[in-house]
Amino acid sequence: MAENGYLPYGRQSIDQTDIQAVTEILQSDWLTTGPVVECFEKAVAASAGTAFCVAVSNGTAALHAAMFAIDIKPGDEVIVPPLTFAATANAVLYQGGIPVFADVDPETLLLDPVAVEQLITVKTKAVIAVDYAGQACDYKKLQALCRQHDLFLISDACHSLGGGYCGEPCGSQADLSVFSFHPVKPIAAAEGGAVVTNDENLWQKMRRFRNHGITTDHRERTGAGTWDYDMVELGFNYRLSDLHAALGLSQLKRLPAFIQRRQQLAKKYDEVFSGTSIVPLKYRDEVSHGYHLYVVRVENRQQVFEQLRAARIGCNVHYKPVYLHSYYLEKLGFVAGLCPAAETAYTEILSLPIYPDLSDDQQQRVISEILGIV
Ligand SMILES: *Cc1c(COP(=O)(O)O)cnc(C)c1O
């Protein structure tokens, strides 16, 4: 698949049924938000075990919609982990809120509930937990903490769609859970995102938010035979198209097989790395890991990274702690040293190729190369 034998760390898996699903939409009445978006939303909600879903144009828009729905305002604090894609914290900034970084557990690299508790102030409104690499956070502790302090619990489940926690699907642990359908994520819609919830009010707010704050969409007005609409609050155009939704819907049917293959690849890596200086992250028993990423810790990370890249293996680093980005340091005044466990991990972690279409032979190439290096 990959050009010139280059193995990326992640990529989409597209088959004939996906192609068929998208071509059908090109010949239908609605290219943008239409009946397929609604079908996709119902299917995503069902697979996440929630009552409602709103699909939007990408995962970042989904996070923004979540922050809007819970009414984050200037000065409000939202606790987030530093080891995540910048979008998690940026969404707080979009609303004028203040991201407060709580450190991660050094073994799982998931948000540490003890660190969260220490940072709660009268200004704290919410906690965003990130299911880093595809492993669900410690939601029992986070739920108890949020209940006790009257905070919203938001799950950034962009890595964990298809995974599970205590026998329940990822996406059903928080007040609002966010997914991304970017090609490297568990399913691809090319671009796309969604928020799932059991709260009908929050759902309605997010439906308006993705469509300029207007109470009805074009299709609803056509159906009702009216031209009139009302804009009741300031929203955006964050709509998903039927084209994207058709791909997402087709991919969602393949999700269980995707996860199974990812888990199989991870198990193989775990086995061959056991007893070596390549150390996989700790896996918790109550979790069914989605393995969006396969992350190991190595000594001499920079050297291992460079040699793997020279061998055409697209390993990567997820993530630089968000507050170490120039914008956060220079414009927002964050300083290094804030979250020591995340900063130490950042010098040691490496994401190895893992995706459904990675063959056994290709994985063996990765294994041979990295074992040869360390
Ligand atoms: C990918 C990702 C996002 C953003 O999703 P997009 O669809 O790329 O906008 C947010 N949070 C995390 C943890 C992600 O991995």
The ligand as a Gaussian input file, in Angstrom:
#p B3LYP/6-31G(d) Opt

LIG

0 1
 C       -7.400000      14.204000      16.150000
 C       -7.661000      14.749000      17.486000
 C       -8.436000      15.897000      17.684000
 C       -8.931000      16.762000      16.549000
 O       -9.614000      16.107000      15.564000
 P       -9.660000      16.708000      14.067000
 O      -10.723000      15.879000      13.416000
 O       -8.304000      16.498000      13.479000
 O      -10.026000      18.136000      14.159000
 C       -8.696000      16.284000      18.987000
 N       -8.214000      15.601000      20.044000
 C       -7.440000      14.508000      19.883000
 C       -6.948000      13.786000      21.101000
 C       -7.129000      14.057000      18.605000
 O       -6.327000      12.999000      18.451000

